[in-house]
Amino acid sequence: MREQGLSNVWRLAWLLCLVIATSLAQTALVCPSHSEIAPCYCSVKKSGLDIVCESTDLTHITKAMAVLKGRPNLMIFYLRLRHNNLPKLQGYVFLGLDIRHLTIHNSSLAVLEESSLSSLGTGLTQLDLSQNSLNSVPSHALKDLHHLLILNLNRNKITAIHGRAFEGLDTLEILTLYENKISTIEADAFKGLDNRRLKRLNLGGNELTRIPTQALSSLELLKKLEMQENRIATIKEGDFEGLKALDSLGLAHNHLREVPAHVFSHLTQLNSLELDGNQITHVDANAFIGLEGKCINQKLIRFYFNRLSSFRAILFILSPFCSFTFRVDNPLICDCDLRWYPAWLANLRDKDDEMMSKKRTVCTMPMEHREYSVQNIPLERMGCAGKNAGKFSSSATGCRVYVDATLPLIVLTAAIV
Ligand SMILES: *[C@@H]1O[C@H](CO)[C@@H](O)[C@H](O)[C@H]1NC(C)=O
């Protein structure tokens, strides 16, 4: 009898524990009332709380944070501070909070005190500091974020990436620095990141004039490198040495005039290459050496060229690959180099493809001041007789070529410079 009573007591105690534990767990998923954290607002998401503070200042944000700090076991899945006046992030502002994704966007942020983010080191996986006024990478504030996977520093005013700027970010996989004013990347800029983790790097929309080869060379598992919209005027052999795992390279909208021999030869895993919006007038016959065999993978390789004065270069480009998209936005001059084109087109396996039939590739005949469809260029009047025509037709038969339908294949306006 007595033993029965004792076991009942234990059972009761156990139940009580359970109730307490459950209610504790629940507090973590209950928002403070709006009046407590106004002008911020809070909603409950499956994985935690989502708190947004917009168009306010540090005083109000600090107050709201103080309320949140008063709740034990709170898991803030998203804290989004947007369109605020927040020029400086104070030390310890988030101390005691468990935040997984932090956004401070369009808030005039220029200074992060060293201890402003360090308390988030064990939980923060995404940090978005885009569209602010940072003029350098806030390395001191970032160095303790040992679980960060994604760092977004887009649209700031960063002019240079100094050595070891990301030291401590041992788990970082994605780093984006799009639309800053970066013209200098020091040789050891990415040292101190665990270089075996970084998969994607976006350096687009900056002021780079050359490939930062030394800084990049340690990123041996990088899959995607974006350097579009810079001022890169030349690329050369060896520039991409070390990027053994690179799958995708974006060099669109730079100032490239030439694709020299062997320039991509280290990129044995490359499957996507974007070169549109450049002023490429010369592609070396060996420019794409090292990228052969892509036919096996049937992956997409995209080529775009601007101001490419003749299709001769494309002959070189086409032959090593069996599957790719190309688009030419060039002013084309009708010349004997184009003779292969009609034969090649006729040979396409997918010539009935709806996309293909919409295409009308044209070139300009300067002497006559008129355009011709490339299929119908008046070869006999161009003095091309006797030269080896149709060179391409046979080698093209085994290949599939996808022609991008989003733009006219050839946009033809002016003569060549
Ligand atoms: C950025 O924030 C300001 C307020 O500080 C706001 O007026 C402006 O519209 C915001 N810009 C964008 C693009 O949201």
The ligand as a Gaussian input file, in Angstrom:
#p B3LYP/6-31G(d) Opt

LIG

0 1
 C       16.147000      52.552000     -47.497000
 O       15.774000      53.100000     -46.263000
 C       15.251000      54.394000     -46.316000
 C       14.941000      54.814000     -44.898000
 O       16.117000      54.838000     -44.136000
 C       14.008000      54.425000     -47.176000
 O       13.531000      55.737000     -47.271000
 C       14.344000      53.892000     -48.537000
 O       13.175000      53.807000     -49.314000
 C       14.975000      52.521000     -48.423000
 N       15.396000      52.078000     -49.723000
 C       14.955000      50.957000     -50.271000
 C       15.488000      50.651000     -51.612000
 O       14.170000      50.218000     -49.709000

